């Protein structure tokens, strides 16, 4: 709502200064959750967003449904008719003219009539040649002359209509003055396009052209770019239409068009115009054979060009909606084409998808850097919380697990005493003793009016002393090998890792956690990286390298309870050579097993618990993990992938309480 002030009063009206400042913020909760569902199922962020845009939401059609509607419209457009309508109509008019002329000549006994009949008999067999040969023929029959004049008028209108939409109607019963106006328009248009291609055109030049020739462009282009785009698309469609004819039809129609242009004195101008349009829009499919209409109804040259142009537009629109090409973006979808094909409601559906995509970035759920789309820390926190809620839902159902707590936790247990605050202290303030110190310090400082005010100074602050509580350092090793995707366990592993990270960072801040992914080699994963991550297509399960990274992490947290959790679906098939290069072999080499077991024993000597969650009941894997956990005093779990998160979180909670299984 805006207001103005006429005189001393106020007048209120609709807000016209941009977006409504009082409108509620765009609700992205369900969109973020749907993206999260896909990410937790194993997809990357880009794939998850693309899937959401394809499905649509909140009652709006997604890209898939819009594309299906466009494909339906495309099938209908293919039934528009045959493209040889003008050629067929010219043939019919030519037959009518010849029959009428022969009827007129037959009863005449004069030799001139016989010569005229012989001239008609000698006409070329092709339609274009016959029309050309009859150009200077003196028809005796008025009906024949009328039919031939209709051929000339039809060709003029159809040829111009194939280059300039709706010209056929504009030139019906055209006078010499009308034809001169067309010639003037084509000449001025050539000059405008030449200036445009040189970069010398001006807005004033375009306005002058439209003021003079605007009646020939009912679509009312608002700029020279719009004018060029419209003309170039139609010119490319004309070439595409010609390419879709049979060689015989194409040759005859091209000959007729050339004759007509020559008769109108436009042959050189139209050829120049075609070249200028090619230069202005070289990206269009000039001369390429594509889909053409093939229905029962015969289409004139102009209508056939329009039908081919519509097919080309629908094909382009379908491709834009597929978003299946490199660098695809919703900004690529042509709203004008979409509205022409499916109506205004489809444009509104697309606008809703675009708004959702923009808002995901504006509200800080997605970050785009160097063309790469990533979940922001804000979205990752929400994603981890979602994964954790799902895990706790399973734990609550079995009566086990940790529940929400009201406080935020602290760095240690209270001792009952306090001390002076020092810069950098993170212990909670002792409010009572702080205020008491301020009161005692200012007790002898009355104000001028006799009242007393307590002012707290830095030296008054005291903090509650705490006794440091033992935390846990958790290294979660997640198998990224391609077999995880093949067995359908990658999504569960990814969701579990995010749930455990969320649990540790939000409810047990005194604990530390590091997520390590391993395939042919191992790598430390940030939560944001994990969310975007897909399984590695490289071969290898390099548990040795993963355990090496875990030991380095635990070494930085020597005062914490060390915990190593491994999620895998296969035996080790890769290890690091002495020079640090990865080596893969299947079946596993004895050297790979030996190096992995040696790393397990180093983990065990550090005092860490090593528990393994084996996602494949294959006997070789089960035997191997039992052997290594026995060396490290750990346990083996063989959960279904659906319950992996429940097992891992429950084991972490059990371990951090000090009830280590031997």
DOLO-404162 format. One line per 3 residues: their letters; for each residue x, y, z of C-alpha. Coordinates in Angstrom, 2 decimals, padded with zeros to 5 digits. Layout:
a) X/Y/Z  ...
END
This chain:
xxx) 000.00/000.00/000.00  001.29/003.47/-000.82  000.02/006.86/000.20
xxx) 000.12/010.38/-001.14  -000.69/013.64/000.56  -002.97/015.93/-001.44
xxx) -003.19/019.09/000.59  -003.27/018.21/004.28  -005.00/014.85/003.97
xxx) -003.83/011.36/003.06  -005.00/009.05/000.33  -004.22/005.33/000.44
xxx) -003.92/003.00/-002.50  -002.29/-000.20/-003.76  001.48/-000.49/-003.24
xxx) 003.25/000.04/-006.57  006.85/000.34/-005.48  007.93/-003.28/-006.09
xxx) 007.39/-006.46/-004.04  004.90/-006.16/-001.21  006.99/-005.25/001.87
xxx) 004.37/-006.79/004.16  004.10/-010.09/002.28  005.08/-013.14/004.35
xxx) 008.46/-014.66/003.46  008.47/-017.42/000.87  008.03/-020.72/002.71
xxx) 010.89/-023.00/001.75  010.57/-025.53/004.53  008.96/-028.24/002.44
xxx) 011.30/-027.56/-000.50  014.39/-027.88/001.71  013.00/-031.05/003.25
xxx) 012.30/-032.60/-000.15  015.83/-031.78/-001.30  017.04/-033.22/001.99
xxx) 015.14/-036.46/001.41  016.91/-036.91/-001.93  020.31/-035.99/-000.49
xxx) 019.87/-038.37/002.44  018.84/-041.01/-000.09  022.26/-040.71/-001.71
xxx) 021.78/-038.01/-004.36  023.97/-034.97/-004.82  022.61/-031.47/-004.22
xxx) 022.35/-030.59/-007.92  020.54/-033.86/-008.66  018.22/-033.34/-005.69
xxx) 017.28/-029.80/-006.77  016.79/-030.94/-010.36  014.51/-033.75/-009.18
xxx) 012.44/-031.30/-007.13  012.11/-028.94/-010.09  011.07/-031.87/-012.28
xxx) 008.38/-032.97/-009.82  007.10/-029.54/-008.82  005.40/-028.84/-005.50
xxx) 002.70/-026.87/-003.69  000.16/-027.53/-006.42  002.45/-026.27/-009.18
xxx) 003.41/-028.38/-012.17  007.04/-029.40/-012.40  009.24/-029.46/-015.47
xxx) 008.32/-033.06/-016.31  004.58/-032.34/-016.47  005.14/-029.13/-018.43
xxx) 007.32/-031.01/-020.89  004.70/-033.76/-021.28  002.14/-031.09/-022.15
xxx) 004.53/-029.59/-024.69  005.16/-033.03/-026.23  001.36/-033.51/-026.54
xxx) 001.12/-030.15/-028.25  003.99/-031.20/-030.52  002.13/-034.34/-031.58
xxx) -000.92/-032.25/-032.43  001.20/-029.80/-034.44  002.58/-032.65/-036.55
xxx) -000.98/-033.30/-037.76  -001.40/-029.73/-039.05  -001.33/-030.80/-042.70
xxx) 000.77/-031.42/-045.79  003.26/-028.82/-046.92  002.61/-029.07/-050.66
xxx) -000.67/-027.16/-050.53  000.52/-024.19/-052.60  001.98/-026.46/-055.25
xxx) -001.25/-028.47/-055.43  -003.37/-025.33/-055.66  -001.20/-023.92/-058.44
xxx) -001.55/-027.20/-060.34  -005.33/-027.13/-059.97  -005.55/-023.52/-061.17
xxx) -003.20/-024.34/-064.06  -005.37/-027.29/-065.12  -008.45/-025.09/-064.93
xxx) -006.81/-022.41/-067.08  -005.66/-024.89/-069.72  -009.03/-026.65/-069.88
xxx) -010.88/-023.34/-070.23  -008.47/-022.16/-072.94  -008.78/-025.42/-074.89
xxx) -012.58/-025.18/-074.74  -012.33/-021.70/-076.16  -009.94/-022.73/-078.96
xxx) -011.62/-025.99/-080.02  -014.58/-024.61/-082.04  -012.44/-021.95/-083.77
xxx) -011.45/-023.17/-087.32  -008.73/-020.53/-087.65  -005.10/-021.67/-088.04
xxx) -004.14/-019.32/-085.20  -006.28/-021.45/-082.90  -004.42/-024.58/-084.03
xxx) -001.09/-022.87/-083.38  -002.28/-021.85/-079.93  -003.32/-025.46/-079.21
xxx) 000.08/-026.65/-080.35  001.73/-024.13/-078.02  -000.34/-025.46/-075.14
xxx) 000.56/-029.04/-076.05  004.24/-028.12/-075.99  004.17/-026.69/-072.45
xxx) 006.78/-028.14/-070.04  005.50/-031.03/-067.93  006.61/-029.48/-064.63
xxx) 004.26/-026.97/-063.04  006.85/-024.22/-062.62  007.95/-024.49/-066.27
xxx) 004.36/-024.35/-067.51  003.56/-021.28/-065.40  006.70/-019.56/-066.70
xxx) 005.88/-020.41/-070.33  002.36/-019.00/-070.01  003.55/-015.66/-068.66
xxx) 003.26/-013.89/-072.05  000.60/-016.19/-073.56  -002.44/-014.23/-074.90
xxx) -005.37/-016.09/-073.34  -008.57/-016.03/-075.39  -010.67/-017.41/-072.56
xxx) -011.58/-014.95/-069.83  -011.95/-017.86/-067.40  -008.47/-019.09/-068.28
xxx) -006.98/-015.61/-067.84  -008.68/-015.30/-064.48  -007.31/-018.67/-063.32
xxx) -003.80/-017.70/-064.40  -004.08/-014.33/-062.65  -005.13/-016.23/-059.54
xxx) -001.93/-018.27/-059.81  000.14/-015.10/-059.92  -001.75/-013.53/-057.03
xxx) -001.57/-016.75/-054.99  002.17/-017.09/-055.50  002.84/-013.44/-054.62
xxx) 000.88/-013.70/-051.39  002.17/-017.15/-050.39  005.81/-016.38/-051.14
xxx) 005.68/-013.16/-049.13  003.66/-014.87/-046.39  006.38/-017.49/-046.02
xxx) 008.84/-014.69/-045.20  006.51/-012.26/-043.41  003.73/-013.76/-041.28
xxx) 000.13/-012.74/-042.10  001.20/-011.11/-045.38  -001.23/-013.33/-047.30
xxx) -004.24/-011.65/-045.75  -002.73/-008.19/-046.00  -002.11/-008.50/-049.76
xxx) -005.43/-010.01/-050.76  -006.70/-008.07/-053.80  -003.49/-006.02/-053.64
xxx) -003.11/-002.97/-055.88  000.03/-001.69/-057.53  000.35/000.74/-054.64
xxx) 000.22/-002.13/-052.15  002.97/-003.99/-053.96  005.12/-000.86/-054.10
xxx) 004.68/-000.49/-050.34  005.98/-004.04/-049.91  009.01/-003.27/-052.06
xxx) 009.71/-000.14/-050.05  009.42/-002.10/-046.81  011.84/-004.81/-047.97
xxx) 014.37/-002.17/-049.10  014.16/-000.28/-045.81  014.32/-003.56/-043.86
xxx) 017.52/-004.56/-045.67  019.09/-001.23/-044.72  018.00/-001.65/-041.09
xxx) 019.40/-005.19/-040.89  022.68/-004.15/-042.50  023.04/-001.37/-039.93
xxx) 022.14/-003.80/-037.16  024.73/-006.34/-038.26  027.35/-003.56/-038.35
xxx) 026.27/-002.42/-034.89  025.24/000.97/-036.24  021.44/000.79/-035.86
xxx) 019.72/003.19/-033.50  016.43/003.19/-031.63  015.34/006.17/-033.71
xxx) 015.99/004.27/-036.95  013.87/001.36/-035.68  011.05/003.68/-034.62
xxx) 011.03/005.36/-038.02  010.90/001.96/-039.74  007.95/000.80/-037.61
xxx) 006.06/004.07/-038.07  006.38/003.67/-041.83  005.92/-000.12/-042.19
xxx) 004.35/-001.28/-038.94  001.23/-002.58/-040.74  003.32/-005.45/-042.12
xxx) 004.30/-006.64/-038.61  001.14/-007.32/-036.59  003.16/-008.97/-033.79
xxx) 004.40/-005.41/-033.01  008.09/-005.97/-032.15  009.40/-003.50/-029.57
xxx) 013.03/-003.49/-030.66  015.18/-004.33/-033.64  016.31/-007.47/-031.80
xxx) 012.72/-008.69/-031.50  012.14/-007.90/-035.17  015.29/-009.74/-036.26
xxx) 014.48/-012.73/-034.05  010.97/-013.07/-035.48  012.09/-012.75/-039.11
xxx) 015.10/-015.04/-038.68  013.05/-017.79/-037.04  010.57/-017.66/-039.91
xxx) 013.31/-017.65/-042.54  014.95/-020.68/-040.91  011.55/-022.41/-040.74
xxx) 011.04/-021.72/-044.46  014.33/-023.47/-045.25  013.39/-026.32/-042.95
xxx) 010.02/-026.63/-044.64  011.63/-026.78/-048.08  014.08/-029.42/-046.84
xxx) 011.13/-031.57/-045.77  009.63/-031.77/-049.28  010.47/-034.44/-051.81
xxx) 013.23/-033.46/-054.26  010.68/-033.03/-057.08  008.34/-030.91/-054.97
xxx) 011.24/-028.84/-053.64  012.57/-028.15/-057.14  009.18/-027.09/-058.52
xxx) 008.30/-024.92/-055.52  011.73/-023.26/-055.49  011.36/-022.48/-059.18
xxx) 007.90/-020.97/-058.65  009.17/-018.87/-055.73  012.13/-017.62/-057.77
xxx) 009.85/-016.65/-060.67  007.51/-014.80/-058.34  010.30/-012.87/-056.64
xxx) 011.72/-011.94/-060.01  008.32/-010.80/-061.30  007.87/-008.61/-058.21
xxx) 011.37/-007.18/-058.60  012.34/-008.52/-055.18  014.68/-011.38/-056.07
xxx) 017.93/-009.63/-055.17  016.45/-007.84/-052.14  015.00/-011.05/-050.67
xxx) 018.26/-012.93/-051.24  020.14/-010.12/-049.49  017.59/-010.16/-046.68
xxx) 018.04/-013.91/-046.21  021.82/-013.49/-045.97  021.46/-010.65/-043.46
xxx) 019.18/-012.73/-041.25  021.64/-015.62/-041.35  024.38/-013.26/-040.29
xxx) 022.30/-011.85/-037.46  021.23/-015.25/-036.09  023.77/-017.88/-037.13
xxx) 022.69/-020.05/-034.17  019.39/-021.03/-035.79  019.10/-024.41/-037.59
xxx) 019.44/-023.01/-041.11  018.75/-025.60/-043.80  018.60/-028.48/-041.34
xxx) 015.98/-031.11/-041.85  013.75/-031.48/-038.81  010.21/-032.40/-037.90
xxx) 007.62/-031.26/-040.43  003.83/-031.52/-040.35  002.27/-034.49/-042.10
xxx) -001.49/-034.31/-041.81  -004.33/-034.73/-044.26  -005.08/-031.07/-044.91
xxx) -003.05/-029.23/-047.56  -001.23/-026.17/-046.28  -000.26/-023.16/-048.27
xxx) 003.35/-022.04/-048.36  002.87/-019.44/-045.61  000.82/-021.75/-043.38
xxx) 003.31/-024.58/-043.89  006.14/-022.25/-042.86  004.17/-021.23/-039.76
xxx) 003.52/-024.89/-038.94  007.20/-025.76/-039.29  008.15/-022.71/-037.18
xxx) 005.72/-023.86/-034.49  007.21/-027.35/-034.55  010.71/-025.89/-034.23
xxx) 009.61/-023.70/-031.31  007.94/-026.63/-029.55  011.02/-028.79/-030.04
xxx) 013.23/-026.05/-028.61  010.84/-025.56/-025.69  010.77/-029.27/-024.96
xxx) 014.57/-029.32/-024.92  014.68/-026.30/-022.59  012.25/-027.96/-020.17
xxx) 014.25/-031.18/-020.19  017.23/-029.32/-018.65  019.29/-032.26/-019.88
xxx) 022.18/-030.35/-021.42  025.36/-028.92/-019.93  024.86/-025.66/-018.04
xxx) 021.05/-025.96/-018.12  019.12/-023.35/-016.14  015.48/-022.40/-015.69
xxx) 016.44/-019.03/-017.15  016.86/-020.84/-020.50  013.14/-021.55/-020.77
xxx) 011.52/-019.09/-023.17  008.44/-017.73/-021.35  006.91/-016.38/-024.55
xxx) 007.13/-019.78/-026.26  005.78/-021.45/-023.13  002.78/-019.12/-023.00
xxx) 002.08/-019.64/-026.71  002.18/-023.41/-026.27  000.45/-023.95/-022.91
xxx) -001.07/-020.66/-021.80  -000.45/-018.22/-018.98  -000.88/-020.80/-016.22
xxx) 002.20/-022.67/-017.44  004.23/-019.45/-017.20  003.00/-019.03/-013.62
xxx) 004.09/-022.60/-012.82  007.53/-021.89/-014.25  007.73/-018.60/-012.34
xxx) 006.97/-020.48/-009.10  009.83/-022.90/-009.79  012.18/-020.03/-010.58
xxx) 011.16/-018.21/-007.41  011.77/-021.33/-005.35  015.23/-021.75/-006.88
xxx) 016.08/-018.07/-006.24  014.73/-018.13/-002.70  016.77/-021.22/-001.82
xxx) 019.87/-019.16/-002.55  018.57/-015.83/-001.19  017.48/-017.34/002.12
xxx) 020.83/-019.05/002.51  019.99/-022.71/001.90  022.05/-023.05/-001.28
xxx) 025.36/-021.51/-002.28  026.55/-021.18/-005.87  030.28/-020.79/-006.46
xxx) 031.94/-021.01/-009.88  028.75/-022.55/-011.26  028.73/-025.29/-008.60
xxx) 025.70/-025.66/-006.35  026.23/-026.60/-002.70  024.15/-026.84/000.43
xxx) 024.94/-024.04/002.84  025.90/-024.78/006.47  022.38/-023.68/007.41
xxx) 020.84/-026.31/005.14  023.32/-028.96/006.26  022.37/-028.35/009.89
xxx) 018.71/-028.78/009.00  019.55/-031.89/007.02  021.51/-033.40/009.88
xxx) 018.70/-032.62/012.30  016.23/-034.33/009.98  018.42/-037.43/009.74
xxx) 018.81/-037.44/013.52  015.07/-037.16/014.13  014.53/-040.20/011.94
xxx) 017.10/-042.17/013.89  015.61/-041.19/017.25  012.16/-042.09/015.97
xxx) 013.44/-045.63/015.49  015.23/-045.63/018.84  012.16/-044.33/020.65
xxx) 010.09/-047.08/019.07  012.33/-049.68/020.73  012.55/-047.84/024.04
xxx) 016.26/-047.04/023.69  018.37/-044.04/023.04  019.02/-040.47/024.08
xxx) 016.20/-037.94/024.14  016.07/-034.19/023.77  017.44/-032.18/026.68
xxx) 016.36/-028.69/027.67  019.81/-027.25/028.49  022.64/-026.58/026.08
xxx) 025.24/-028.56/028.01  028.45/-027.28/029.55  032.13/-027.98/029.44
xxx) 032.20/-029.82/032.79  030.51/-030.69/036.08  029.88/-027.91/038.66
xxx) 032.17/-028.04/041.74  030.12/-025.64/043.92  032.79/-022.93/044.08
xxx) 033.56/-019.86/041.99  036.54/-017.71/041.09  037.45/-014.38/039.53
xxx) 036.72/-014.11/035.81  039.70/-013.96/033.44  039.70/-012.96/029.80
xxx) 038.93/-016.02/027.64  036.98/-017.93/030.32  034.06/-019.95/028.91
xxx) 032.61/-021.11/032.25  029.13/-019.84/033.19  028.89/-016.63/035.24
xxx) 028.09/-016.82/038.94  025.42/-014.09/038.85  024.81/-013.94/042.59
xxx) 028.45/-013.45/043.53  028.98/-011.00/040.65  026.15/-008.74/041.82
xxx) 027.27/-009.12/045.48  030.77/-007.95/044.55  029.33/-004.89/042.77
xxx) 027.11/-004.01/045.74  029.99/-004.27/048.21  032.26/-002.18/046.00
xxx) 029.73/000.66/045.50  028.19/000.61/048.99  029.90/003.83/050.03
xxx) 029.14/005.83/046.88  025.77/007.64/047.34  024.43/009.81/044.52
xxx) 023.75/013.54/044.91  020.05/012.90/045.54  020.85/010.39/048.27
xxx) 019.96/007.27/046.26  022.42/004.46/045.60  023.05/002.77/042.24
xxx) 024.85/-000.54/041.71  027.29/-000.47/038.78  028.94/-003.74/037.74
xxx) 032.58/-003.44/036.74  034.89/-005.97/035.12  036.57/-006.80/038.42
xxx) 033.17/-007.81/039.91  032.64/-010.79/037.59  033.05/-014.31/038.92
xxx) 032.57/-017.58/037.09  031.41/-020.98/038.34  034.24/-023.47/038.60
xxx) 033.72/-026.75/036.76  035.51/-030.01/036.67  036.37/-031.05/033.11
xxx) 034.20/-033.91/031.95  035.69/-036.64/029.75  034.41/-036.39/026.16
xxx) 034.61/-038.74/023.20  036.52/-038.42/019.95  034.60/-040.24/017.23
xxx) 036.05/-041.19/013.86  033.31/-042.44/011.54  034.69/-044.24/008.47
xxx) 032.21/-044.57/005.60  032.77/-046.81/002.59  032.45/-044.79/-000.65
xxx) 033.16/-047.65/-003.05  030.84/-048.16/-006.00  029.47/-051.38/-004.53
xxx) 027.64/-049.27/-001.91  025.51/-047.79/-004.68  025.03/-051.13/-006.41
xxx) 023.73/-052.70/-003.18  021.56/-049.68/-002.38  023.30/-048.96/000.93
xxx) 024.97/-045.64/000.10  021.94/-043.51/001.01  021.67/-045.15/004.44
xxx) 025.41/-044.65/005.09  025.24/-041.00/004.04  022.17/-040.32/006.19
xxx) 023.78/-042.07/009.16  026.95/-039.99/008.91  024.98/-036.75/008.85
xxx) 022.77/-037.86/011.75  025.77/-038.76/013.92  027.55/-035.50/013.05
xxx) 024.42/-033.54/014.00  024.08/-035.45/017.28  027.67/-034.87/018.34
xxx) 027.88/-031.20/017.38  024.52/-030.13/018.77  023.98/-032.29/021.87
xxx) 027.48/-033.26/022.94  029.64/-030.24/022.04  032.40/-031.51/024.35
xxx) 032.83/-034.45/021.97  034.70/-034.29/018.66  033.80/-036.06/015.43
xxx) 035.45/-036.55/012.07  033.85/-038.24/009.06  036.26/-040.11/006.79
xxx) 035.26/-041.53/003.43  037.30/-044.27/001.82  037.38/-045.96/-001.58
xxx) 040.65/-046.28/-003.53  041.99/-043.70/-001.07  040.52/-041.99/002.01
xxx) 039.58/-038.37/002.64  038.24/-036.28/005.50  034.71/-035.06/004.69
xxx) 033.11/-031.83/005.85  029.33/-032.09/006.34  028.78/-029.80/003.35
xxx) 031.00/-032.02/001.21  029.26/-035.15/002.47  025.85/-033.75/001.51
xxx) 026.97/-033.19/-002.08  028.94/-036.42/-002.29  028.02/-039.38/-004.44
xxx) 029.77/-042.73/-004.23  033.17/-042.98/-005.86  033.20/-044.82/-009.19
xxx) 036.85/-045.72/-008.61  037.51/-049.30/-007.58  038.88/-050.15/-004.18
xxx) 038.05/-050.33/-000.47  041.09/-048.79/001.21  040.29/-049.28/004.89
xxx) 043.98/-049.03/005.73  044.17/-045.38/004.62  040.90/-044.59/006.41
xxx) 042.28/-045.98/009.68  045.48/-043.96/009.23  043.44/-040.74/009.03
xxx) 041.39/-041.86/012.03  044.55/-042.33/014.13  045.76/-038.83/013.23
xxx) 042.42/-037.39/014.32  042.41/-039.29/017.62  045.98/-038.15/018.32
xxx) 044.70/-034.57/018.50  042.18/-035.55/021.21  044.25/-037.62/023.64
xxx) 042.09/-036.68/026.65  038.89/-037.94/024.99  037.43/-041.43/024.82
xxx) 038.61/-042.68/021.38  035.92/-044.32/019.24  036.30/-045.64/015.68
xxx) 033.16/-046.70/013.79  033.45/-048.32/010.36  030.58/-048.69/007.89
xxx) 031.47/-050.96/004.94  030.06/-053.59/002.63  033.22/-055.34/001.48
xxx) 036.64/-056.65/002.38  039.65/-054.37/001.88  040.75/-054.46/-001.75
xxx) 043.19/-051.54/-001.79  046.10/-050.22/000.24  048.77/-047.55/000.04
xxx) 052.18/-048.51/-001.26  055.31/-047.27/000.50  055.44/-044.28/-001.83
xxx) 051.83/-043.36/-001.02  050.21/-044.49/-004.27  047.04/-046.60/-003.97
xxx) 047.09/-050.20/-005.19  043.90/-052.17/-006.00  043.43/-055.89/-006.52
xxx) 040.46/-058.27/-006.49  040.38/-060.77/-004.90  042.20/-059.07/-002.00
xxx) 045.95/-059.58/-001.92  047.59/-060.88/001.25  049.60/-057.65/001.31
xxx) 046.39/-055.59/001.40  045.00/-057.65/004.29  048.30/-057.50/006.18
xxx) 048.63/-053.70/005.86  045.00/-053.22/006.96  045.39/-055.52/009.98
xxx) 048.61/-053.73/010.96  046.72/-050.43/010.95  043.95/-052.00/013.05
xxx) 046.51/-053.01/015.67  047.90/-049.46/015.76  044.38/-048.19/016.39
xxx) 043.96/-050.74/019.16  047.24/-049.68/020.82  045.96/-046.11/020.92
xxx) 043.18/-047.37/023.19  040.35/-046.79/020.71  037.24/-048.89/020.41
xxx) 036.79/-050.24/016.88  033.25/-051.28/015.98  032.34/-052.37/012.44
xxx) 028.92/-052.23/010.79  028.99/-054.83/008.00  026.30/-054.19/005.40
xxx) 026.86/-057.37/003.40  026.42/-060.83/004.97  029.06/-062.27/002.62
xxx) 031.05/-064.82/004.70  034.44/-063.44/003.71  033.57/-059.95/004.95
xxx) 031.98/-061.23/008.17  035.02/-063.38/008.98  037.40/-060.50/008.28
xxx) 035.60/-057.93/010.44  035.26/-060.41/013.30  039.02/-060.91/013.19
xxx) 039.92/-057.21/013.24  037.38/-056.26/015.93  038.68/-059.08/018.12
xxx) 042.15/-057.52/017.84  040.79/-054.08/018.81  038.32/-055.21/021.47
xxx) 035.38/-054.05/019.41  032.14/-055.49/018.13  030.58/-056.42/014.79
xxx) 027.07/-055.38/013.78  025.24/-056.64/010.71  022.18/-054.38/010.48
xxx) 019.80/-053.97/007.59  020.65/-050.75/005.76  017.32/-049.24/006.89
xxx) 018.40/-049.60/010.55  022.03/-048.58/010.11  021.51/-045.13/011.63
xxx) 019.79/-046.61/014.67  022.68/-049.03/015.29  025.46/-046.45/014.81
xxx) 023.88/-043.75/016.99  022.96/-046.22/019.72  026.49/-047.62/019.72
xxx) 027.97/-044.12/020.00  025.70/-043.29/022.92  026.60/-046.55/024.66
xxx) 030.32/-046.10/024.07  030.50/-042.50/025.27  028.90/-043.56/028.56
xxx) 031.97/-045.73/029.12  030.27/-049.13/028.76  032.81/-050.47/026.30
xx) 032.23/-054.02/025.14  035.21/-056.38/025.28
END
